[in-house]
Structures are given as structure tokens and as C-alpha cells.
Amino acid sequence: MVRRLTISLPDDNYEFLVAWAAREDRAISNLVNRLLMKLIEEEKARIQAPESGERKQQERE
């Protein structure tokens, strides 16, 4: 399932995204989606990293 999300941004941030999207020849929504998905994956990895580190230490013992 795909969900839609509405956000509010300060004008300067919106204009920055407009320029960024234009440089990459993509829609603003596509750029924001790509950035958000990257941040989500990084956060998931960060959250899981301590658990995997603990498992590795337990395996050594």
C-alpha cells in the first residue's frame, strides 16, 4: 500500500528543493521521496546496528 503525506516547509527550503529537483531533472515529489526513503533506510540500519554488534560479541564468548 502507498500512503500520501502532506508537509509544510519554509519558503526557502521549498525553493531549495525546487532548484535541486530541477538540477536533477526530476519532480520535487520524486526528489523528496528519494531523500526520505534514504533517511528511513539509514535510520533502520542505525537502530539495528547495536543489536547486531551485541550478537557478534555474544557469539565470540
Residue frames as a rotation matrix with the C-alpha (Angstrom) as fourth column:
MET 1
0.583 0.813 0.000 0.00
0.813 -0.583 0.000 0.00
0.000 0.000 -1.000 0.00
VAL 2
-0.564 -0.693 0.449 1.19
0.682 -0.697 -0.220 3.51
0.466 0.182 0.866 -0.75
ARG 3
0.331 0.624 -0.708 0.24
0.890 -0.455 0.016 6.38
-0.312 -0.636 -0.706 1.58
ARG 4
0.154 -0.219 0.963 0.25
0.522 -0.810 -0.268 10.06
0.839 0.544 -0.010 0.77
LEU 5
0.061 -0.248 -0.967 1.76
0.954 -0.270 0.129 12.62
-0.293 -0.930 0.220 3.09
THR 6
0.600 0.137 0.788 1.35
0.420 -0.892 -0.166 16.39
0.680 0.431 -0.593 3.12
ILE 7
-0.013 -0.668 -0.744 4.13
0.985 -0.137 0.106 18.52
-0.172 -0.732 0.659 4.61
SER 8
0.968 0.205 0.145 4.69
0.221 -0.970 -0.103 22.21
0.120 0.132 -0.984 5.21
LEU 9
0.075 -0.996 -0.040 8.07
0.997 0.074 0.026 23.81
-0.023 -0.042 0.999 4.57
PRO 10
0.198 -0.135 -0.971 9.50
0.168 -0.971 0.170 27.27
-0.966 -0.197 -0.170 4.98
ASP 11
0.929 0.249 -0.274 9.69
-0.181 -0.340 -0.923 29.09
-0.322 0.907 -0.270 1.63
ASP 12
0.221 -0.924 -0.311 13.49
-0.966 -0.252 0.062 28.98
-0.136 0.287 -0.948 1.49
ASN 13
-0.475 -0.358 0.804 13.56
-0.347 0.916 0.203 25.20
-0.809 -0.183 -0.559 1.96
TYR 14
0.479 0.721 0.501 10.88
0.284 0.412 -0.865 24.72
-0.831 0.557 -0.008 -0.68
GLU 15
0.850 -0.198 -0.487 12.78
-0.506 -0.561 -0.655 26.89
-0.143 0.804 -0.577 -3.16
PHE 16
-0.214 -0.959 0.186 15.95
-0.877 0.272 0.397 24.93
-0.431 -0.078 -0.899 -2.40
LEU 17
-0.252 0.206 0.946 14.11
0.101 0.977 -0.186 21.68
-0.963 0.049 -0.267 -3.22
VAL 18
0.822 0.564 -0.073 12.70
0.034 -0.178 -0.984 23.20
-0.568 0.806 -0.165 -6.42
ALA 19
0.477 -0.728 -0.493 16.21
-0.878 -0.428 -0.216 24.12
-0.054 0.536 -0.843 -7.59
TRP 20
-0.439 -0.647 0.623 17.65
-0.629 0.717 0.301 20.75
-0.642 -0.260 -0.721 -6.54
ALA 21
0.157 0.600 0.785 14.91
0.251 0.744 -0.619 18.83
-0.955 0.294 -0.034 -8.36
ALA 22
0.912 0.167 -0.374 15.45
-0.273 -0.434 -0.859 20.94
-0.306 0.885 -0.350 -11.48
ARG 23
0.043 -0.979 -0.199 19.20
-0.975 -0.085 0.206 20.24
-0.218 0.185 -0.958 -11.44
GLU 24
-0.703 -0.287 0.651 18.44
-0.279 0.953 0.120 16.51
-0.655 -0.097 -0.750 -11.32
ASP 25
-0.672 0.506 -0.540 15.63
-0.658 -0.073 0.750 16.81
0.340 0.859 0.382 -13.89
ARG 26
-0.685 0.500 -0.530 13.08
0.567 0.823 0.043 15.21
0.457 -0.271 -0.847 -11.57
ALA 27
0.266 0.863 0.429 9.84
0.113 -0.470 0.876 16.19
0.957 -0.184 -0.222 -9.88
ILE 28
-0.309 -0.324 0.894 10.04
-0.777 -0.456 -0.434 17.66
0.548 -0.829 -0.111 -6.38
SER 29
0.597 0.612 0.518 7.87
-0.799 0.515 0.311 14.83
-0.076 -0.600 0.796 -5.06
ASN 30
0.843 -0.352 -0.407 10.26
0.141 0.874 -0.465 12.27
0.519 0.335 0.786 -6.56
LEU 31
-0.149 -0.942 0.300 13.28
-0.127 -0.282 -0.951 14.01
0.981 -0.180 -0.078 -5.02
VAL 32
-0.149 0.159 0.976 11.67
-0.957 -0.271 -0.102 14.26
0.248 -0.949 0.193 -1.58
ASN 33
0.876 0.480 0.037 10.55
-0.479 0.859 0.180 10.63
0.055 -0.175 0.983 -1.78
ARG 34
0.515 -0.763 -0.390 14.10
0.230 0.562 -0.795 9.50
0.826 0.320 0.465 -2.65
LEU 35
-0.377 -0.682 0.626 15.61
-0.413 -0.481 -0.773 11.57
0.829 -0.550 -0.100 0.17
LEU 36
0.161 0.535 0.829 13.08
-0.985 0.031 0.171 10.36
0.065 -0.844 0.532 2.72
MET 37
0.942 0.173 -0.287 13.49
-0.191 0.981 -0.038 6.70
0.275 0.091 0.957 1.73
LYS 38
0.108 -0.980 -0.168 17.28
0.135 0.181 -0.974 7.05
0.985 0.082 0.152 2.08
LEU 39
-0.419 -0.228 0.879 16.91
-0.734 -0.485 -0.476 8.56
0.535 -0.844 0.036 5.56
ILE 40
0.585 0.704 0.403 14.49
-0.811 0.496 0.311 5.83
0.019 -0.508 0.861 6.61
GLU 41
0.789 -0.349 -0.506 16.88
0.129 0.899 -0.419 3.09
0.601 0.265 0.754 5.46
GLU 42
-0.268 -0.929 0.257 19.78
-0.091 -0.241 -0.966 4.77
0.959 -0.282 -0.020 7.29
GLU 43
-0.179 0.273 0.945 17.73
-0.950 -0.296 -0.095 5.03
0.254 -0.915 0.313 10.48
LYS 44
0.871 0.484 -0.079 16.65
-0.462 0.864 0.200 1.39
0.165 -0.138 0.977 10.23
ALA 45
0.412 -0.805 -0.427 20.29
0.281 0.558 -0.781 0.36
0.867 0.202 0.456 9.84
ARG 46
-0.427 -0.577 0.696 21.33
-0.445 -0.536 -0.717 2.56
0.787 -0.616 -0.028 12.77
ILE 47
0.261 0.629 0.732 18.65
-0.961 0.099 0.258 1.09
0.090 -0.771 0.631 15.01
GLN 48
0.970 0.151 -0.191 19.58
-0.158 0.987 -0.026 -2.47
0.185 0.056 0.981 14.06
ALA 49
0.266 -0.960 -0.088 23.36
-0.273 0.013 -0.962 -1.92
0.924 0.280 -0.259 14.26
PRO 50
-0.260 -0.406 0.876 23.69
-0.947 -0.073 -0.314 -2.13
0.191 -0.911 -0.366 18.08
GLU 51
0.627 0.553 0.548 21.70
-0.643 0.765 -0.037 -5.36
-0.440 -0.329 0.836 18.11
SER 52
0.900 -0.325 -0.291 23.94
0.002 0.671 -0.742 -6.98
0.436 0.667 0.604 15.51
GLY 53
-0.015 -0.945 0.326 27.02
-0.541 -0.267 -0.798 -5.76
0.841 -0.188 -0.507 17.41
GLU 54
0.003 0.113 0.994 25.72
-0.976 0.218 -0.022 -7.33
-0.219 -0.969 0.111 20.62
ARG 55
0.917 0.378 0.126 25.04
-0.333 0.901 -0.277 -10.59
-0.218 0.213 0.953 18.78
LYS 56
0.559 -0.782 -0.276 28.57
-0.137 0.241 -0.961 -10.68
0.817 0.575 0.027 17.39
GLN 57
-0.281 -0.659 0.698 30.03
-0.827 -0.202 -0.524 -10.15
0.487 -0.724 -0.488 20.86
GLN 58
0.331 0.481 0.812 27.83
-0.822 0.570 -0.002 -12.91
-0.463 -0.666 0.584 22.30
GLU 59
0.961 0.006 -0.275 28.91
-0.180 0.770 -0.612 -15.27
0.208 0.638 0.741 19.51
ARG 60
0.131 -0.991 -0.004 32.58
-0.423 -0.052 -0.904 -14.66
0.896 0.120 -0.427 20.40
GLU 61
-0.239 -0.203 0.950 32.00
-0.969 -0.013 -0.246 -15.55
0.062 -0.979 -0.193 24.05
